[in-house]
Amino acid sequence: MPRAAKSEIVGWLDGALKIRVAAVPQGGRANDALEKLLADTLGVRRSRVRVIAGHGSARKLVEIEGMDRGEIDRRLSGP
């Protein structure tokens, strides 16, 4: 959800990770903000996170190199 009040990971909803970003959806800014938020939250380099489908849509497919859903869940749950 672009143009949210703040960027945040809301949680899993119907099998998809719901994320809000404050960036505007112009010129790829929202996609960049999404990738950065995920990289920072998961503790990986920014280059390992990329939107691979849905660039102009609210629903996106994101690839995080070297991580599966289980590892993502563990990292989002905290230590």
N, C-alpha and C positions, 0 to 999 in steps of 0.2 A: 504494500500500500504506500505509494509515493505521497509526499507532502504531508506526512504525519507531523504531529507536534514535536515528536522526538523519535530518533532511530532506536528500535528495540526489537528483540526476538520475543515474540509473544508465547510461542509454544506450538506443539503439534496439534493439528486440527484436520480430521478426516485423512490422515496419512500424509499430510503436507505440513511443512514447517511454516508457520505464519510469522512474517517479519514486517515491521513497519520501518520506513525510512523517511527522513525529513527532507531529503533532496527532491528537487523538481524533476519530473519525468521528461526532461528535454536534453538533447545532446548526449544521452547515455549517462547523465549524472546520477539518476536513481539506481541504475545497474551498478555503477562504480561504488556508490555508497553501500549497496547491498553486499557486494564482494568484500569491501573493506570491513564492514561490520562482522561478517561471518569469519573472515580471517582473524580479526582481533579477538573475537569471542572464543574461537576454537584454538587459538594459539598457533596458527600456521602462517607461513609467508603468504603475502597477498597474491603472489604469482601462482599459488596452488589452488586458488578459488576463481572460478569463472562461470558466468552465465552462458549456457550453451544452447538454450532455446527460450523463446518467449521474450526476446529483447524489447519488444514494444507492447507487451501485455502485462497485466497485473500478476498473472501466474507464470512463473519462470521455472526452468530446469537448471539447477546449478550443479556443477561438478566440483568436488573437492578432492584433488589428487591425493591418492594414498589413504583415503578414509572411506569407510562404509557407514551405513546407518547406525550400527551398534557403537562404533567409536564416536560418532557425532553425538549420539544420546549420552554417552559417558561424559564427554567433555561439556555438554550443555548442563548436565546435572551437577557439575562441580566436583570438588575433590572427594 
